[in-house]
Structures are given as structure tokens and as C-alpha cells.
Amino acid sequence: MISLMNEVVDYINVNRDRYVEELKQYLAIPSISALPEHAADTRRAAEWTADALRNAGMQNVRLIDTPGNPVVYGDWLGAPGKPTILFYGHYDVQPVDPVNLWTSPPFEATVRDGEIYARGAADDKGQVFMHIKAVEAFMKQAGSLPLNFKFFIEGEEEVGSVHLDQFVREHKQELAADVVVISDSPMFDRGVPSICYGLRGLAYFQIDVRGTKSDLHSGSFGGAVANPAFVLAQMLAQMKDRSGHIKIPGFYDDVRELSDAERAEWRKLPFNETKYRKELGAPKLFGESGYTTLERVWARPTFEVNGLLSGFTGEGAKTVLPAVAMAKVSMRLVPDQLPDKVAQLFEAYLKKVAPRTVDVKLTRMHGGKAWMTEFDNKFVRAAGRAIEKGFGQPPVFNREGGSIPVVSTFQEELGLPSVLFGVGLPDENAHAPDEKLDLGNFHNGIIASAYLYQEIADL
């Protein structure tokens, strides 16, 4: 077996440059699931993913239609008696605005200083492609995998995976496995590989405020009617106090508190708060008082404004009193907080603070539950050994502030544990201009993925 793994790793090393060129093709497809004008591109990305699976040696590869974008499925089940991995990822990407902040075009993948820049490089095409290439290495060198494998790659993750729960419920037998592997998360830091054992959940809303039937002259009508932009700002300002504490009644009732042991472990991690602040370009860090930065990001809930729109925003001046104002807001949730319950609390509080001088419409966009697993289970330990072999050092164990709602779905609907096997970096600008993926981590991730399959096969 050692000889086979050496052959697999040699194959990966020899094909390193080819992988980058193929990844560039994948990243060139503008599969922006949030924008209807990119629906054809999104399907084209699904088809490209399916072709890549076929070329890697997967069987039963097909696109399975959903009410939204198709799921790409493929499997190889030629190892009876061995465990089955269900690999989950997504081929859709975030919008690219503002385009003028990109150094190079977002869908023309460009390599600079050992990193590949493009939308989807880290989130999640690069990390999906990493596993496709690890599977290919086994199939080319041995004609088989050491265990059974199922790919499940969706196209709506960036818009909340709205059709995924139903899909999982309707395809339970097809998705049956022993463990889910997901590569859609960052490592702890550059040079510090990690295994993530917890994710925050999410509740996301759009707030629409209307004051009048049309925009008005601010001189002729200012002082006679409420300004929706100002009213919206006042309502948002009532969501948190000056210490960062969220004021929605009942918001913290179900929050699972951090244990002293976990807080002690996190204090041992190589985290430099000054370096973190400087890399973000922030004059000063801010968050809920009484908690460290890592505790705030990994284990405390938040309320954030994700976007604001109202009135005249072009160059020059226009003395307008806007008729409408809009905000998109999100709440990151932690274990034991339920998205529906938090959503109801927020809706009730917003209704309470909204004045009668405007009409307020509140729309639930999407949400998902938080997730956490025990980091000493056998699959997580296997992943730790694989990371060490791929990156040359053992991983640290951490939580992640982001959300992957389907992780809880896999646990609840299929009864499956998940291993988060990410190789991104915290500074790789996922969801922002100049998204990138470190090619050294990409390459080591392919090797580590191959070792992961062997480690799980040997359990």
C-alpha cells in the first residue's frame, strides 16, 4: 500500500502544472447563481464539473435537475466492504461587484506570486477540483479507489441552498454513505493547517422601507414626511448597543456558552491580534465585550448589515428625499440557536421599533443551523493524519465563523458525520474582490485528499 501511495503522490506531483491550467478553465465560467442572467453559465459550470468527474474515472455521472440549478452526481462503488465517502461541494460562485476593485478580471484566472486569482478560486471551485484530481490520481495509477466514493456538487450554495434539504430527503438511498467530506473552509492561517469542527448558522433578511409614492424635492417637502433612509438607519442603530451586544429580546436565550476548556485551548493557538487587525486594514477591532476576537468570530452570534441602498448615489448633488430605502441584514448563529426562532424574534423587534410614518416590509431570504462535531471522532482523526502527511505538520483544531447549512442537513437527514477538510486561507477574499487560492495549499491539498481516502479506507 505504501508503494501505491507513493505512485499516487508521484502522479500528483508530475501533473501539477496541468492541474492549474485545467482549474483556469473551470474558473473562467461565470457561474453566479444569484444573478438570473448567468443561469446558462451556471448550468455550463455544472456540465464542466460532470465532464471532469467522467475524465477522472467516476461512474454514473449525471446532472440531476432541481427546481433551481442542477446537482452534479457521480460515484465509484467498486470497493465492497469498505467505507463510503460522500463528497459535497458547490460549483456556483458569488457576484463580483465592485468589478473596479479587481486587479485582474474576475473570470480570467491569473497567477501572481504563487496564488491564482479568480472568483471561485477558494470558494469553492478550487477545493472541489482538488478532490477530483485526487480521485483521478488513484484511478490512473491503480484503476480503482481504496474505498467507495460519491460526488454531490450543487449549484445554489451561494444563494442559501434553498432546494437542497428537499433534494437530500428525496435521494437518501442514493446519498447513503459513512461520512461526508467537505472542502469549503479556510485553514487557521498560512502555514498552519487545520481541521474545522464547528460552523455558525445564519438568518438573512431584506428590509424595505417606503415613505411616499415617489422621490420628492427635499426643499419643498423636507420636514413634512419621514425620510426612509434616516428611519432605516435609526432602526438598524437599535439592533446593537455600543458594546456590541445585540438588543433583540430573547436573542441570546439559546446560545451555547463556551466551556472553560475550549477557551483555554483557543488561547494556545498561534493567533496574533495585531497582525490580524493590520491584515484587515482596520484601525481598531470591535466586537461584543467580554470575549476574545476568536471567541467572537467562532462561538458568538452576530448581527450585521450586509448592504444599504437609498436615494441618490451618483456623482455630484441631487437634493432628493428618497421614497424608499433598503437594507440586507444577517445574523450568524451558534449551536442551539434555531434560525426560525431567531427570525421570529427579529421580526417582532423590528415591528416594535418601526415608526408609523413609513411602511416596512421584511423578507426572509435564507438561513441555516449551526453545526458542531466532536473533534476526537475517528473520521476527524483520520483527516488529521492525512493533513499531516500532505502538509508536513499536524493540524490545529478550530471552529469557523462562516455557515454551510447543508452540514446540519446531512447530520439530521442522513445521520452522517462531516469532516471539514478546507485548504483556503483567511485572507483569500472569498466573496470579495481579488479572491485567490494559494497554489501550494491547492497542491498539498490534493496529496492530503488522496491520503484521506486511504486513511478512511483503513478504519
C-alpha positions, 0 to 999 in steps of 0.5 A: 500500500505504501508503494501505491501511495507513493505512485499516487503522490508521484502522479500528483506531483508530475501533473501539477502544472496541468492541474492549474491550467485545467482549474483556469478553465473551470474558473473562467465560467461565470457561474453566479447563481444569484444573478438570473442572467448567468443561469446558462453559465451556471448550468455550463459550470455544472456540465464542466464539473460532470465532464471532469468527474467522467475524465477522472474515472467516476461512474454514473455521472449525471446532472440531476435537475432541481427546481433551481440549478442542477446537482452534479452526481457521480460515484465509484462503488467498486470497493465492497466492504469498505467505507463510503465517502460522500463528497459535497461541494458547490460549483456556483460562485458569488457576484463580483461587484465592485468589478473596479476593485479587481486587479485582474478580471474576475473570470480570467484566472491569473497567477501572481506570486504563487496564488491564482486569482479568480472568483471561485478560486477558494470558494469553492471551485478550487477545493472541489477540483482538488478532490477530483484530481485526487480521485483521478490520481488513484484511478490512473495509477491503480484503476480503482479507489481504496474505498467507495466514493460519491460526488454531490456538487450543487449549484445554489450554495451561494444563494442559501441552498434553498432546494437542497434539504428537499433534494437530500430527503428525496435521494437518501438511498442514493446519498447513503454513505459513512461520512461526508467530506467537505472542502469549503473552509479556510485553514487557521492561517498560512502555514498552519493547517487545520481541521474545522469542527464547528460552523455558525448558522445564519438568518438573512433578511431584506428590509424595505422601507417606503415613505411616499409614492415617489422621490420628492424635492427635499426643499419643498417637502423636507420636514413634512414626511419621514425620510426612509433612509434616516428611519432605516438607519435609526432602526438598524442603530437599535439592533446593537448597543455600543458594546456590541451586544445585540438588543433583540429580546430573547436573542441570546436565550439559546446560545451555547456558552463556551466551556472553560476548556475550549477557551483555554485551548483557543488561547494556545493557538498561534493567533496574533491580534495585531497582525490580524487587525493590520491584515484587515486594514482596520484601525481598531477591532470591535466586537461584543465585550467580554470575549476574545476576537476568536471567541467572537468570530467562532462561538458568538452570534452576530448581527450585521448589515450586509448592504444599504441602498437609498436615494441618490448615489451618483456623482455630484448633488441631487437634493432628493428625499428618497421614497424608499430605502433598503437594507440586507441584514444577517445574523450568524448563529451558534449551536442551539440557536434555531434560525426560525426562532431567531427570525421570529424574534427579529421580526417582532423587534423590528415591528416594535421599533418601526415608526408609523410614518413609513411602511416596512416590509421584511423578507426572509431570504435564507438561513441555516443551523449551526453545526458542531462535531466532536473533534476526537471522532475517528473520521476527524482523526483520520483527516488529521493524519492525512493533513499531516502527511500532505502538509508536513505538520499536524493540524490545529483544531478550530471552529469557523465563523462562516455557515454551510447549512447543508452540514446540519442537513446531512447530520439530521437527514442522513445521520452522517458525520462531516469532516471539514477538510478546507485548504483556503486561507483567511485572507483569500477574499472569498466573496470579495474582490481579488479572491485567490487560492494559494497554489501550494495549499491547492497542491498539498491539498490534493496529496492530503485528499488522496491520503484521506481516502486511504486513511478512511479506507483503513478504519 
